């Protein structure tokens, strides 16, 4: 199949039917190969959003997340230690603190109610709780290990899909956070509609997604903290498509910029070689790995308690952060 215009698929952002094929979807696990076996990355010619078409069904994705997503110490589970929270994982600690710092710059008053959709281990809610100790903190989260973390931190947890939890919640929320979840959704426009209904007039919405720069789909960009493969993402955002989607959903976009460490471009050969750090980690028995992690000579490999790149913005960076406000009227 060539990179020609195709009508096979509908844009999940604007509903456009003119999509251009970029390349095949890049997978990394056997489960991912099964559910994304026919998927291609296609870019909407109307709004610019890149998306996986065809995408898996909701049932296929639910099975994938239940079986493979946190398997083999994926997504931070290898260093999860509730007795050391929030310092058990400096990567999540840094990201939570940097997000809270950004959000505080755009708040006009202290939020009384905060909701994190896909809260993970709760590091973002922890950082916001430090700044707003009287705020009611809530989370929508399905992972059982994460639910334990959240409830141990005094957070109210809605352990069901956001599509079900949001309509069932009562009252308004002043600040809603959705970090590294939005790119996994089959229908991001519908999620924004549900969020807008739950958000108080004048309330803030924070979204963070991986940053896929325009034109990068057919090149090889790399960073140790950014996804080298597409799996299991459905949508791939740069600044313009994310801003367009938010504005179309009725939000006033206050901030949208790249953040974190910078990407580097690598060769196709280097791309198809493994990340050597993760490859070697899989070869080391877990007990030996955790012993080595505690040693002083491995300090250089660890995330610092204050990692400055998490607070830096602009340019060829690995994340995309946005803050939007729901209009008062």
C-alpha positions as CSV (number, residue, x, y, z in Angstrom):
1,X,0.0,0.0,0.0
2,X,1.4,3.4,-0.9
3,X,1.1,6.7,1.0
4,X,-1.9,7.9,-1.0
5,X,-5.2,9.5,0.0
6,X,-7.7,7.0,1.2
7,X,-11.3,7.0,2.4
8,X,-10.8,3.9,4.5
9,X,-11.6,5.2,7.9
10,X,-13.1,8.2,9.7
11,X,-11.0,10.6,11.8
12,X,-11.8,10.2,15.5
13,X,-11.2,13.9,16.0
14,X,-13.1,15.8,13.3
15,X,-15.0,13.1,11.5
16,X,-13.1,13.7,8.3
17,X,-13.0,10.9,5.7
18,X,-9.9,12.0,3.8
19,X,-7.0,10.2,5.4
20,X,-3.5,9.7,4.1
21,X,-1.7,6.4,4.8
22,X,1.7,6.9,6.4
23,X,3.1,3.5,7.4
24,X,2.3,0.2,9.1
25,X,1.6,0.3,12.9
26,X,4.8,-0.7,14.9
27,X,4.1,-3.3,17.6
28,X,6.4,-4.9,20.2
29,X,4.5,-7.7,21.9
30,X,2.8,-10.8,20.5
31,X,-0.5,-9.6,21.9
32,X,0.0,-6.2,20.2
33,X,0.8,-8.0,16.9
34,X,-2.5,-9.8,17.2
35,X,-4.8,-6.8,17.8
36,X,-3.0,-4.3,15.6
37,X,-2.1,-6.8,12.8
38,X,-4.1,-4.9,10.2
39,X,-3.5,-1.4,11.5
40,X,-1.8,1.5,9.6
41,X,-1.0,5.0,10.7
42,X,-3.2,7.4,8.8
43,X,-3.2,11.2,9.0
44,X,-6.4,13.2,8.6
45,X,-6.1,15.8,5.8
46,X,-8.6,18.1,7.6
47,X,-7.3,18.4,11.2
48,X,-3.8,16.7,10.9
49,X,-4.4,14.0,13.6
50,X,-2.5,10.8,13.1
51,X,-4.4,7.6,14.1
52,X,-4.3,3.8,14.0
53,X,-6.8,2.5,11.4
54,X,-8.4,0.1,11.8
55,X,-8.2,0.2,15.6
56,X,-8.9,-2.7,18.0
57,X,-12.3,-3.1,19.5
58,X,-13.0,-2.1,23.1
59,X,-13.0,-5.7,24.2
60,X,-9.7,-6.4,22.6
61,X,-8.1,-3.4,24.3
62,X,-9.6,-4.4,27.7
63,X,-8.1,-7.8,27.4
64,X,-4.7,-6.4,26.3
65,X,-4.5,-4.1,29.3
66,X,-5.6,-6.8,31.7
67,X,-3.0,-9.2,30.4
68,X,0.0,-7.4,29.0
69,X,0.2,-3.8,29.9
70,X,1.8,-4.1,33.4
71,X,3.3,-7.5,32.7
72,X,7.0,-8.0,33.2
73,X,7.3,-4.8,35.4
74,X,5.9,-2.5,32.7
75,X,4.6,0.9,33.6
76,X,6.5,1.4,36.8
77,X,5.3,-1.8,38.6
78,X,9.0,-2.9,39.1
79,X,9.7,-0.2,41.6
80,X,6.2,0.2,43.1
81,X,6.6,0.2,46.9
82,X,3.7,1.7,48.8
83,X,5.8,2.1,52.0
84,X,8.1,4.5,50.2
85,X,5.4,6.4,48.3
86,X,5.8,9.0,46.7
87,X,9.6,8.5,46.5
88,X,9.4,4.9,45.3
89,X,9.5,6.1,41.7
90,X,11.3,9.4,40.9
91,X,10.1,9.3,37.3
92,X,6.5,9.6,38.4
93,X,7.4,11.9,41.3
94,X,9.1,14.3,38.9
95,X,6.3,14.3,36.4
96,X,3.7,14.9,39.1
97,X,5.6,17.8,40.6
98,X,6.2,19.4,37.2
99,X,2.6,19.1,36.2
100,X,1.4,20.6,39.5
101,X,3.8,23.5,39.0
102,X,2.4,24.2,35.5
103,X,-1.2,23.9,36.6
104,X,-0.8,26.3,39.5
105,X,0.3,29.0,37.1
106,X,-3.1,29.0,35.4
107,X,-5.4,28.6,38.4
108,X,-7.4,31.7,39.4
109,X,-8.4,30.1,42.8
110,X,-7.7,27.0,44.8
111,X,-9.6,24.0,43.5
112,X,-12.0,22.4,45.9
113,X,-12.3,19.2,43.9
114,X,-9.7,17.5,41.7
115,X,-10.1,14.4,39.5
116,X,-7.4,12.4,37.8
117,X,-8.6,10.1,35.0
118,X,-6.2,7.1,34.8
119,X,-4.4,8.2,38.0
120,X,-1.9,5.4,38.1
121,X,0.0,5.3,41.4
122,X,-1.3,8.8,42.3
123,X,1.9,10.9,42.0
124,X,0.1,13.8,40.3
125,X,-2.7,13.8,42.9
126,X,0.0,13.7,45.6
127,X,1.7,16.8,44.1
128,X,-1.6,18.7,43.8
129,X,-2.5,17.6,47.3
130,X,0.7,19.2,48.6
131,X,-0.4,22.5,47.1
132,X,-4.1,22.2,47.9
133,X,-4.4,20.1,51.1
134,X,-8.1,21.0,51.6
135,X,-9.1,19.8,48.1
136,X,-11.2,16.7,47.6
137,X,-9.0,14.4,45.5
138,X,-10.7,11.7,43.3
139,X,-9.4,9.2,40.8
140,X,-10.7,7.0,38.0
141,X,-8.5,3.9,37.9
142,X,-8.8,0.2,37.0
143,X,-5.5,-1.3,37.9
144,X,-5.8,-3.0,41.3
145,X,-2.2,-2.3,42.4
146,X,-2.8,1.4,41.6
147,X,-6.1,1.4,43.4
148,X,-4.3,0.2,46.5
149,X,-1.9,3.1,46.3
150,X,-4.6,5.7,45.8
151,X,-6.8,4.5,48.6
152,X,-3.8,4.3,51.0
153,X,-3.2,8.0,50.1
154,X,-6.7,9.0,51.1
155,X,-8.0,9.4,47.5
156,X,-11.5,8.5,46.5
157,X,-11.3,5.9,43.7
158,X,-13.9,5.2,41.0
159,X,-12.8,1.7,39.9
160,X,-14.6,1.6,36.6
161,X,-14.1,3.0,33.0
162,X,-14.3,6.8,32.7
163,X,-17.1,6.4,30.2
164,X,-19.2,4.9,33.0
165,X,-17.8,6.8,36.0
166,X,-18.1,10.4,34.7
167,X,-21.8,10.3,34.0
168,X,-22.5,8.7,37.4
169,X,-20.5,11.3,39.4
170,X,-22.5,14.1,41.1
171,X,-21.6,17.8,41.1
172,X,-18.8,19.7,39.3
173,X,-15.0,19.2,39.4
174,X,-12.7,22.3,39.4
175,X,-9.7,20.5,37.9
176,X,-9.5,17.4,35.8
177,X,-6.2,15.7,34.9
178,X,-5.8,13.1,32.1
179,X,-2.1,12.3,31.7
180,X,-0.9,9.7,29.2
181,X,-4.4,8.2,28.9
182,X,-5.9,10.3,26.1
183,X,-3.8,8.6,23.4
184,X,-5.2,5.2,24.4
185,X,-8.9,6.2,23.8
186,X,-11.0,4.9,20.9
187,X,-13.1,8.0,21.0
188,X,-11.3,11.1,22.4
189,X,-14.0,13.5,21.2
190,X,-16.6,11.7,23.3
191,X,-14.3,11.7,26.3
192,X,-14.0,15.5,26.0
193,X,-17.7,15.8,25.9
194,X,-18.1,13.8,29.1
195,X,-15.3,15.8,30.8
196,X,-16.9,19.1,29.8
197,X,-20.2,18.0,31.4
198,X,-18.4,17.2,34.7
199,X,-16.1,20.2,34.7
200,X,-17.2,23.3,36.6
201,X,-17.7,26.5,34.6
202,X,-14.3,28.2,34.5
203,X,-12.7,24.9,35.5
204,X,-9.4,23.6,34.1
205,X,-8.6,20.5,32.1
206,X,-5.0,19.3,31.9
207,X,-4.0,16.8,29.2
208,X,-0.6,15.3,28.6
209,X,0.2,12.9,25.7
210,X,3.3,11.7,23.9
211,X,4.5,14.3,21.4
212,X,4.7,13.0,17.8
213,X,6.2,15.9,15.8
214,X,4.7,16.6,12.4
215,X,6.4,14.5,9.8
216,X,8.0,12.2,12.4
217,X,5.7,9.2,11.6
218,X,8.1,8.0,8.9
219,X,11.3,8.9,10.6
220,X,13.0,7.3,13.6
221,X,12.9,9.4,16.8
222,X,14.1,8.1,20.1
223,X,14.3,8.8,23.8
224,X,14.7,6.4,26.8
225,X,11.5,7.8,28.3
226,X,9.3,8.0,25.2
227,X,7.6,5.2,23.3
228,X,9.7,3.8,20.5
229,X,6.8,1.7,19.2
230,X,3.2,2.7,18.5
231,X,1.7,0.0,20.7
232,X,-0.9,0.4,22.3
233,X,-1.6,4.0,21.3
234,X,-4.6,4.8,19.1
235,X,-4.0,8.5,18.4
236,X,-0.7,10.4,17.9
237,X,-0.7,14.1,18.7
238,X,1.3,17.2,17.8
239,X,0.4,20.7,19.0
240,X,-2.0,21.7,16.2
241,X,-4.3,18.6,16.2
242,X,-4.6,18.6,20.0
243,X,-5.5,22.3,20.1
244,X,-8.0,21.8,17.2
245,X,-9.6,18.9,19.0
246,X,-9.9,20.8,22.3
247,X,-11.4,23.9,20.7
248,X,-13.8,21.8,18.7
249,X,-15.0,20.3,22.0
250,X,-15.7,23.8,23.4
251,X,-12.6,24.5,25.5
252,X,-10.5,27.6,25.6
253,X,-6.9,26.5,25.2
254,X,-4.6,28.4,27.5
255,X,-1.4,26.5,27.0
256,X,-0.2,23.8,24.6
257,X,3.6,23.1,24.4
258,X,6.1,20.3,24.4
259,X,7.9,19.3,27.6
260,X,10.5,17.0,29.1
261,X,13.7,15.7,27.5
262,X,14.4,16.1,23.8
263,X,14.1,13.5,21.1
264,X,17.1,12.5,19.0
265,X,16.9,11.1,15.5
266,X,18.5,7.7,15.0
267,X,19.0,5.4,12.0
268,X,16.5,2.7,11.0
269,X,19.1,0.0,12.0
270,X,19.5,1.5,15.5
271,X,15.8,1.9,15.9
272,X,15.2,-1.8,15.3
273,X,17.8,-2.7,17.9
274,X,16.5,-2.9,21.5
275,X,16.8,-0.3,24.1
276,X,19.9,-1.9,25.7
277,X,19.0,-0.8,29.2
278,X,15.6,-2.6,29.1
279,X,17.0,-5.5,27.1
280,X,19.7,-6.2,29.7
281,X,17.2,-5.7,32.6
282,X,15.1,-8.6,31.2
283,X,18.2,-10.9,31.3
284,X,19.0,-10.2,35.0
285,X,17.0,-12.1,37.6
286,X,14.6,-9.7,39.5
287,X,16.4,-10.2,42.9
288,X,19.8,-9.3,41.3
289,X,18.3,-6.4,39.5
290,X,16.8,-4.9,42.7
291,X,20.1,-5.4,44.5
292,X,22.0,-3.6,41.8
293,X,19.4,-0.8,41.8
294,X,20.3,-0.1,45.5
295,X,24.0,0.2,44.9
296,X,25.8,3.5,44.8
297,X,27.6,2.8,41.4
298,X,24.2,2.6,39.6
299,X,23.2,6.1,40.7
300,X,24.0,7.6,37.3
301,X,21.3,5.3,35.7
302,X,18.6,6.5,38.0
303,X,16.1,9.4,37.7
304,X,17.1,12.2,40.0
305,X,14.7,13.4,42.7
306,X,14.7,16.7,40.9
307,X,15.1,16.1,37.2
308,X,15.2,19.5,35.5
309,X,14.2,18.3,32.1
310,X,10.6,17.6,33.4
311,X,10.2,21.3,33.9
312,X,11.5,22.4,30.5
313,X,9.3,23.4,27.6
314,X,9.5,24.1,23.9
315,X,11.1,22.5,20.9
316,X,11.7,18.9,20.0
317,X,10.6,17.4,23.3
318,X,9.0,14.1,24.1
319,X,5.7,15.1,25.8
320,X,2.9,17.5,24.8
321,X,1.1,19.3,27.7
322,X,-2.0,21.4,27.4
323,X,-4.2,23.4,29.8
324,X,-7.8,24.4,28.8
325,X,-10.6,26.2,30.5
326,X,-14.3,25.5,30.3
327,X,-16.0,28.8,29.4
328,X,-18.1,30.3,32.2
329,X,-21.1,30.8,29.9
